[in-house]
Amino acid sequence: MMGENSVITRRDFLRKLGIVGAGALAVTSPWLSAFSEVNETKNEKCRIGMIGPGSRGQFLLGFLSQNPKAEIVALADIYQPSLDLALKIVPKAKTYKDYRRLLEDKSIEAVIVTTPLHTHCQIVLDAFAAGKHVYCEKTIGYNMDQCLMMYQAHLATKKVFFTGQQRLFDPRYIKAMDLVHQGKFGEITAVYSHWNRNGDWRRPVPKPELERFINWRLYKESSKGVMTELACHQLQIGTWAMGQLPKKVMGHGSINFWKDGRDVYDNVNLIYVFEDGRKMTYGSDIANKFYGLEEQILGRKGTVEPELGKYYFEDVDPAPAFLQMVNDWENKFFGNIPFAGTSWVPETANGNGGEYLLGKRPENDGTSLLTEAFVEACIVNKQPKNIAEEGYYASQLCLFGHEAIEKGEIIEFPEKYYIDYDVYKTKAVKKI
């Protein structure tokens, strides 16, 4: 597990972006304030407990165990095999079957919550009540009311609150958004995104009675499927690019291939509509992975694909002289033929290889920087600007879309879930 985790340092991160400090990106990525101040914390550590060290938790432990400022002192899980695997990464950690026992330890300053979705809310509320800083994996709540309760608890306790939105710290995405908000690609007209996989998402079950416990992602009682497990990343990218929240959503979901007793959809398609009429789409299919994961941010002057780490301008250098001559001749000769024309002449996209945002495609997805920022924030007891709000709205938009699918209707984002957030120009701001 640890060998799979590629760590990027804060210094490397800033160097990749071509900046000396994070202040230059304060408007585009205000949460980078976590790295903008020089905090003398070299000899300080954050004592952390992890609640739910399953596959995702172990992945995060791989990064945290390499951070000299993070000390993983306790693990809590009702499933012993998960504890056993996590102990291979952090062998000195105490273990508990009841997470509330972990929260009773006053020496623990922060907790990482990586349990199944439907358990997040109560654990996070209990953690805040116990005076702990909290990192909660996305989606943060099982429903929209839970998300609001968790965010309000963060405000009331003034404790640090991070969510598993690692793209906020991914150099590709930060650089892409910097260019987007500088206007390099012109007015943004649409955002298209998809996340496709090919697999049943099913895990081996040692006993039949553990089916719903281990495969919780497959059942509506504990998950909303691809909407809550995947979509929140890309919906957050869309609002980040647009600089506003969508007002309406419509969508459809179904089980077309994995007819194995699950009740969450194996494919979804949604259209989110902004107040000015622009659209953000999201699609997911887990029976074909060929096109994988991708976002396309479309502007009048160009397109950026953050996941691929590339951008493309609409106007490209002309083709070599000979090829241009052939294309011109074909256009003249076939242009008057009504049934065909030059259908094989490449469009710009086919002949435009684009450019890398950072010279090449980075290997790190931002998780190491996200966990580093959380640890640093806990040590200095300071919440980076807007990071809790980004995680909150990413979660709400997932649940908003899922509700539209379930109702089979075009629905509007409920006013009661708007929060104070100066990045997104919402017309209905709820004072909390």
Secondary structure, 3 states (H helix, E strand, C coil): CHHHCCCCCHHHHHHHHCCCCHHHHCCCCHHHHHHCCCCCCCCCCEEEEEECCCHHHHHHHHHHCCCCCEEEEEEECCCHHHHHHHHCCCCCCEEECCHHHHHCCCCCCEEEECCCHHHHHHHHHHHHHCCCEEEECCCCCCCHHHHHHHHHHHHHHCCCEEECCHHHHCHHHHHHHHHHHHCCCCCEEEEEEEECCECCCCCCCCCHHHHHHHCHHHCCCCCCCHHHHHHHHHHHHHHHHHCCCCCEEEEEEECCCCCCCCCCCCEEEEEEECCCCCEEEEEEECECCCCCEEEEEEECCEEEECCCCEEEECCCCCCCHHHHHHHHHHHHHHCCCCCCCCCCCCCHHHHCCCEECCCCCCCCCCHHHHHHHHHHHHHHCCCCCCHHHHHHHHHHHHHHHHHHHHHCCCEECCHHHCCCCCCCCCCCCCCC
